[in-house]
Amino acid sequence: MLTLTRGAVSERLWRLRKDHRSIEAIVRARTDADGVSLNINYNGEASSTRHWPTYELAAREADARLRDFLRQGWATHW
């Protein structure tokens, strides 16, 4: 099972750029409940947040979103 890096509160899974804009996926450990939150940020501001019971499920969703954005012409950027 995948987990956040030991001691980490959040972890960026990917960042994309297109036309001076950015989108990133960040998984955060939830402090109010079990599981993690998957945050999709657009230009540094929260665009969507979804809660998942496990890191693995959140990472799968982030990967699906990444594939969608790549099909739309976004490019990976770190």
C-alpha positions as CSV (number, residue, x, y, z in Angstrom):
1,M,0.0,0.0,0.0
2,L,1.3,3.5,-0.9
3,T,1.5,6.1,1.9
4,L,2.7,9.6,2.3
5,T,6.4,9.9,3.0
6,R,7.1,9.2,6.6
7,G,6.2,12.3,8.7
8,A,4.9,14.2,5.7
9,V,1.6,16.1,6.0
10,S,1.3,16.7,2.2
11,E,2.9,15.6,-1.0
12,R,2.7,17.0,-4.5
13,L,2.1,14.3,-7.0
14,W,2.5,16.3,-10.1
15,R,2.5,19.9,-11.6
16,L,1.5,20.9,-15.1
17,R,2.0,24.1,-17.1
18,K,0.3,25.6,-20.1
19,D,0.3,29.2,-21.4
20,H,1.7,30.6,-18.2
21,R,-0.8,28.8,-16.1
22,S,-0.3,25.9,-13.7
23,I,-2.2,23.0,-12.2
24,E,-1.0,20.7,-9.4
25,A,-2.2,17.7,-7.5
26,I,-1.5,17.6,-3.8
27,V,-2.4,14.8,-1.4
28,R,-2.8,15.9,2.2
29,A,-3.2,13.8,5.4
30,R,-6.5,14.6,7.0
31,T,-6.3,15.8,10.6
32,D,-10.0,15.7,11.3
33,A,-10.7,12.2,10.0
34,D,-9.0,9.1,8.6
35,G,-7.8,9.1,5.0
36,V,-6.4,11.8,2.8
37,S,-7.6,14.7,0.7
38,L,-6.7,15.2,-3.0
39,N,-6.4,18.9,-3.8
40,I,-6.3,20.1,-7.4
41,N,-4.9,23.7,-7.4
42,Y,-5.1,26.0,-10.4
43,N,-2.6,28.8,-10.4
44,G,-1.8,28.2,-6.7
45,E,-5.4,28.4,-5.6
46,A,-7.7,25.5,-4.6
47,S,-9.8,24.4,-7.5
48,S,-11.2,21.2,-6.1
49,T,-10.8,18.9,-3.0
50,R,-12.0,15.3,-2.7
51,H,-11.5,13.0,0.3
52,W,-10.4,9.5,-0.1
53,P,-10.0,6.7,2.5
54,T,-6.5,5.7,1.3
55,Y,-3.5,7.3,-0.4
56,E,-3.7,4.7,-3.1
57,L,-7.2,5.7,-4.2
58,A,-6.3,9.4,-4.2
59,A,-3.2,8.7,-6.3
60,R,-5.3,6.7,-8.8
61,E,-7.7,9.7,-9.1
62,A,-4.8,12.1,-9.5
63,D,-3.3,9.9,-12.2
64,A,-6.6,9.8,-14.1
65,R,-6.8,13.6,-13.9
66,L,-3.2,13.9,-15.0
67,R,-3.9,11.8,-18.2
68,D,-6.9,14.0,-19.0
69,F,-4.9,17.2,-18.7
70,L,-2.0,15.8,-20.8
71,R,-4.6,15.0,-23.5
72,Q,-5.6,18.6,-23.4
73,G,-2.1,19.8,-24.1
74,W,-0.8,20.5,-20.6
75,A,2.9,19.7,-20.0
76,T,4.6,18.3,-16.9
77,H,6.6,20.8,-14.9
78,W,8.5,20.5,-11.6
